[in-house]
Amino acid sequence: MNMLIRRNGIRLLLIAALSLGIILITSLGAIMNPANAQDNKPTVVLVHGAFAESASWDGVLTKLITKGYPTIAVANPLRGVKSDADYVASILKDIKGPIVLVGHSYGGSVITNAVNGNQNVKALVYVAGFAPETGETAVALSGRYPGSTLGLTLAPPIALPDGGKDLYIQQSKFHAQFAADVPVADAKLMASTQRPATDAALNEASGAPAWKSTPSWFIYGDRDLNIPAAVHAFMAKRAGSKETIAVKGASHVVMISHPDAVARLIEHAAAAK
């Protein structure tokens, strides 16, 4: 009898130890793999604008990835509103589950046209981005209120084989115009790696806007010299923005100079019901 009790006791101890081990392994896995520990988060798709590139989202991406959000920073072709929107739409079609679609600058025009009835897109976030109405262009919107000095800083257009023109910001004027609140050394790198947009893209009329049927959030800098703050405020109000943030002293690249604020707004959009 004593031997039987002893054997049963050992068996219970082994079972308890095994259970504890499983709990510890599960807990460790949750710590090491936060993306799996936080299920059901929407995929955040970020679309850069003219004179920028995907790395402009690095600061925001770091915040979102740490919190377990699936993310995609799209390489926006910057060739034309419809063609760029169609490209982004093709990426969205392959994503399962809810999507938060984020656009900076001209990228805002692209996301406005990229939803195309995709029911997975639950929110639009405009980061110093254009939110055009049907028929509006980026150039016309930026000039709706005074304050944009972008035209004065553009380099002579580069002729393309198809007859179009590529536009760049002069590197010597890039810091003051585009990224005044970013360290000089960083702005020089951005100026060197800027991706051009075609003149036609910035002057192409927008199609039917997704913000009329998809909830939107807006954030911008009140020192934006590409798209004046008054234009941002107008677009946000017209779109019925759920939350609008004007970051004091921020330039056009608010996602680089204030990644915390931008990531936080994206999280608000992701959590909205």
N, C-alpha and C positions, 0 to 999 in steps of 0.2 A: 504493500500500500504506500509506504513512504517513497519507494522507488518510482511508483506511478505518479505521485504528487510532484516529485522532483522533476520528472520528465515533462509533465504538463506545464510546470512553472517555467522550465527552460524554453518550451515551445512558445508560450505566451510572451516571454521576453524577446525572443527572436522576431515574433510577429510585430511587437511594438517597435522594435528597432528598425525593422524594414519599413513600417508605416512612416516613422519619423524621417527615415532617409528619403522616402518618396516626397514627403512634404518639403524637405529642405531642397531637394533637386528642383521641384516645381517652383519654389520661391526664387531660387537662384536663377532659373531660366527666365522668370519674369523680370528680374533685375537686369540680366544680361541682354535681354531681347525685348525692350519696351514696346516695339511695334506690335509684337504678338500679345503683349500684356494689355494693350489698349485697342481692343477690336472696334470695328464699325466706324472708324474715323474716315471721313471723306478724303478722296485724293485731291490734292491741291495742285492745279496746273497753272504755271506762271508764264506769262508771255511778255517778253521785253519789247521795248519800243525802238524808235529810230536813234541812231548814234550810240546805241548801247549793245549789249550782248548778254547771253545767258548768265554769265558770271556776276552780272549786276545784282542777281538774286541771292548770292552766296550767304550774306548775313542773315537774310530772312530764312533761307533754307536750313541753315544751322539750327535756328530756333525751332522750326517746325519738325525737322527730322528727330531732334532730341526728344520731342514730345510724342513721337510715334506716328506722325502723319506720313502717308505715302505721298511722294512729291514728284513732279516732272517739270523741269524748266525747259520750255520749248525753244528751239532755235528758230526764231521768227524770220522768214525769208526777206521781209521788208521790200517786196516787189509790187504789191498792190493789195488794196483792202479785200477784194473778193477772193483773189487767189491765196492770200495769206490766211484768210478766214477759213477757206476750204481745207487748207493744209492742217490747220489746228483742229478743225472739225473731224478730220480723218483720224487724228490722234485720240480725240475724245471718244469716238465710237468704239475703240478697243479697250476702254476703261470700264471695269465692272463696278457698280455701286455709285454712290453719290459723288459729285464733283463740285469743288469750289474753283471757279475760273477767275484768274487774276491777271490784270493787264496794266502795264506802265506806259504812259505817254501814247504814242501811236498804237501800242499794243492794246489800248483801251478800245480803239476803233475796231481792231481785229476781234476781240472777244465779244464786242457788241454784235458782230455779224457771224460768229462761229457757232453759236448754240444750235441754230437750225432745227429747233424743235426737240433737241436731245433732252429727254426728261430726267436724265441723271444729273444735269447741271442744276444745282440747288441754289447757287449764289454767285453773284458777280462782285468782284472787288476791284475798284478803280484806284490805282496808285498813281497819283498825278497823271491820270489817264483821261483820254478823250472818251466821252459818252455821247456820240452823235445821234441826232434824229435822222430820219429818212431824208436823203438828199444832201445832208451837210458834209462838209469836208474838214479835215484837220486844219488846213490853212485858214479857212473861213472862221472856224470856231475859235482858233487862237487869237484872231483879230477882232472878235466880237466886242471885247473891252480892251482899253489901252493897257500897255505894259509889257508885251512880248517884244524882245529885242533879238530873237533868233535870226531873223533875216539878215541883220547887219553882221553876223558872225560866220555866215556860211562861206565856204571856200568856193572858187569858181567851179561850176558843175562839170562832172566828168561825163563825156559823151559815151554812150553805150552802142554796141553793134546794131541793136534793134531801133535806134533812133531816140531812145530815152536818155535820161540824165540821172546820174547818181549824185547825191548831196552829202557833204561832210561838213562838220564844224571845223573851222580853222583851229589847229592845235594850240596856237598861242592865245586863243580866246576861249578855249574849252572850259578851263577852270572857272572863270568868272561867269560865263554864260550858263553852263550846264550843271556844275557841281561846286558851287562856291563854298559850301559848308563841309567839303571833303578835304582832307590834307592835300597839299600841293603835289607831293610825290604820287599819291594815289590817283589824283586827277590827271597827271601826266600819263600814267599807264592807261587810264580809261581813254584819253585822247588818242593814244597810239592804237588801241584795239577797237575803237569805235567802228560799228558797222553802218554802212551808208543805207539810206532809204532812197527810193526813186522819187523824183519830183512828181511823177504821176500818182504814186501811192498817197502822198500827202495832199493831193488835189482830187482824189477819187471820191465820188459821192458814196455815202454809206447806204446800206439797205435798211430793211425794217429792224428796229433796235430790240435786242433781247431784254433790255432793262424794263420794257413795258410789261413783260410777263414773268420776269425772273427778279427776285429781290436783289437789291444792290447796296453796297457799302462804299464810301469814298474817303480817301486820305490824301492830303497834298500839303506842300510847303507854302507858307505865305510869302516866301521870297522867290517863288518860281518865276524865272525869266523866260521860259519857253511858253508856258500856258499860264496866263495871269490868274492870280487867286480869285478874282471876280468871276472868271470863266468857270473855274472849278466849282465855286459856290452855286453859280447858275445851273450847271449841269447836274449837280447833286440834288438840288431842289426840284428840278424838272423831272428827274428820274424817281423821285420819291424815296431818296436814300434812307435806309434804316438807321444809319449812323454816319455822321460826317465829321472828320477830324482835320482841322487846319493846324499843322505843326509850326509853331512860331520859329521863325528864322531859318526854316528848312528850304533847301533849293529844289530843283526839279527832280533830283535823285534822292528823294526822301527814303526810299527803301535801302539805300546805302548808308546814309547818314543817321537814320533812325530805324534800324531793322527791328528793334523791340516793339515800337509802336505799330509798325506795319504787320508784323507777325501776330501781334495781339488782336488787331482788327480782323485779320484773316481767321483767327480762332473764333472770334465773335460770330463771323459769318458761318463758319463750320458748325457751330453749336446751335444756331438759330433753328427754330422749328417752323 
